[in-house]
Amino acid sequence: MTCPICNKPSHPVHKPFCSRRCAEVDLGRWMTDSYKLPGSSPSEDEDDAEN
């Protein structure tokens, strides 16, 4: 398995990452909403349900 951030081999202690640094980079991306699932926003879904 390779690290999803830098593509180096993962380390068992930090799996699936290779290091603590890459794990923290990933956490930072989650906390800043860099990772998003495709789809409409909740307000758009409510507007469609009313029509």
C-alpha positions as CSV (number, residue, x, y, z in Angstrom):
1,M,0.0,0.0,0.0
2,T,1.2,3.5,-0.8
3,C,0.6,6.7,1.0
4,P,-2.3,8.6,-0.5
5,I,-0.5,11.9,0.0
6,C,3.0,11.3,-1.3
7,N,2.8,7.8,-2.8
8,K,5.7,6.5,-0.7
9,P,5.3,3.0,0.9
10,S,3.0,3.2,3.9
11,H,4.3,2.6,7.4
12,P,2.4,0.3,9.8
13,V,2.4,2.9,12.6
14,H,0.8,5.5,10.4
15,K,-1.2,3.3,8.0
16,P,-2.4,4.2,5.4
17,F,0.2,7.0,5.5
18,C,4.0,6.9,5.4
19,S,4.5,9.4,8.2
20,R,2.8,11.6,10.8
21,R,3.4,14.5,8.5
22,C,1.3,13.0,5.7
23,A,-1.4,12.0,8.2
24,E,-1.6,15.6,9.4
25,V,-1.7,16.9,5.8
26,D,-4.7,14.7,5.3
27,L,-6.4,15.8,8.5
28,G,-5.8,19.5,7.5
29,R,-7.5,18.8,4.1
30,W,-10.6,17.3,5.9
31,M,-10.7,20.2,8.3
32,T,-10.7,22.8,5.5
33,D,-13.3,21.0,3.5
34,S,-10.8,20.3,0.7
35,Y,-12.4,16.8,0.4
36,K,-16.0,17.0,-0.8
37,L,-18.5,14.5,-2.1
38,P,-20.2,15.4,-5.3
39,G,-23.8,16.4,-5.1
40,S,-26.1,19.3,-4.5
41,S,-26.1,21.4,-1.3
42,P,-28.9,20.7,1.3
43,S,-30.6,24.0,0.5
44,E,-30.9,23.0,-3.2
45,D,-32.4,19.7,-2.2
46,E,-35.1,21.4,-0.1
47,D,-35.9,23.8,-2.9
48,D,-36.4,20.9,-5.3
49,A,-38.6,19.1,-2.8
50,E,-40.9,22.1,-2.5
51,N,-41.4,22.4,-6.3
